[in-house]
Amino acid sequence: MIIHFEKEYLRDLYEKGYTGDKKHRYQPEIAHKYQKCIDILLDMSSVEALYKISSLNYEVLQEGETAISSIWVDRGHRIEFTVEENGIEPVVTVYDISER
């Protein structure tokens, strides 16, 4: 899959393991698990493959033209994203890491 980040702090959290944004600070353990989840998304060839990894608890939160999906980082946080099929490889846009 191809990953895009809607907000800069989400990219920083993945690439650096922390954000400079005071509003979006996470414990190092959460940041590490977030990075692992993004790596898993990068390695997947399709969204359906996420169903096979039970620890991610992949689910579609909102159906429709702009379907919103999520995977769990841990029991308290989840990554919310949209998936767009471009015919070659799915494009995932990560738009939030939220507390459950």
C-alpha positions in Angstrom: 0.0 0.0 0.0 1.0 3.6 -0.5 0.7 5.7 2.7 -0.1 9.5 2.8 -0.4 11.5 6.0 -3.1 14.1 6.2 -1.3 16.1 8.9 2.4 16.8 9.5 2.3 15.5 13.1 1.3 12.1 11.8 4.2 12.0 9.4 6.6 13.1 12.2 5.3 10.5 14.6 6.0 7.8 12.0 9.3 9.1 10.7 10.8 10.5 14.0 8.9 8.7 16.7 7.7 12.0 18.2 6.0 15.3 17.2 7.0 18.9 17.7 3.3 19.7 18.1 2.5 20.2 21.8 -1.1 19.2 21.2 -0.2 15.8 19.8 2.3 14.2 22.1 2.3 10.5 22.8 4.2 8.2 25.1 7.2 6.5 23.4 5.5 3.1 23.6 2.5 4.5 21.7 4.7 6.1 19.1 6.6 2.8 18.6 3.4 0.8 18.2 2.1 3.5 15.8 5.2 3.1 13.7 4.8 -0.7 13.6 1.2 -0.4 12.5 2.2 2.0 9.7 4.9 -0.5 8.6 2.3 -3.3 8.5 0.1 -1.1 6.3 3.0 -0.5 4.0 3.6 -4.2 3.7 0.0 -5.2 2.8 -1.0 -5.6 -0.8 -4.7 -5.1 -0.1 -7.0 -3.9 2.7 -8.6 -7.3 2.9 -5.2 -8.7 4.2 -5.7 -6.6 7.3 -8.5 -8.9 8.4 -6.0 -11.7 8.8 -4.0 -9.9 11.5 -6.4 -10.2 14.5 -4.4 -8.0 16.8 -5.1 -5.0 14.5 -8.8 -5.4 14.9 -9.4 -3.9 11.4 -12.8 -2.4 11.0 -14.7 -0.1 8.7 -16.2 2.7 10.8 -18.1 4.5 8.2 -19.2 3.1 4.8 -19.8 5.0 1.6 -17.9 7.0 -0.9 -15.3 8.1 1.7 -15.2 5.0 3.9 -13.3 5.4 7.2 -11.4 2.5 8.5 -9.4 1.9 11.6 -6.8 -0.4 13.2 -5.8 -0.6 16.8 -2.5 0.7 18.0 -3.3 -0.7 21.4 -6.4 -1.0 23.6 -6.5 2.8 24.0 -5.6 4.2 20.6 -6.5 3.6 17.0 -5.4 4.8 13.7 -8.1 6.1 11.4 -7.7 6.2 7.7 -9.3 6.1 4.3 -8.4 3.8 1.4 -8.6 4.7 -2.2 -8.1 2.1 -4.9 -6.1 3.5 -7.8 -6.0 0.3 -9.9 -2.3 -0.4 -9.1 -1.9 -0.3 -5.4 -4.3 0.9 -2.6 -3.6 4.4 -1.3 -4.1 4.8 2.5 -4.5 8.3 3.9 -3.9 8.4 7.6 -5.8 11.2 9.1 -5.9 10.6 12.9 -4.6 8.6 15.8 -7.3 8.8 18.4 -8.1 7.6 21.9 -10.8 5.0 22.0 
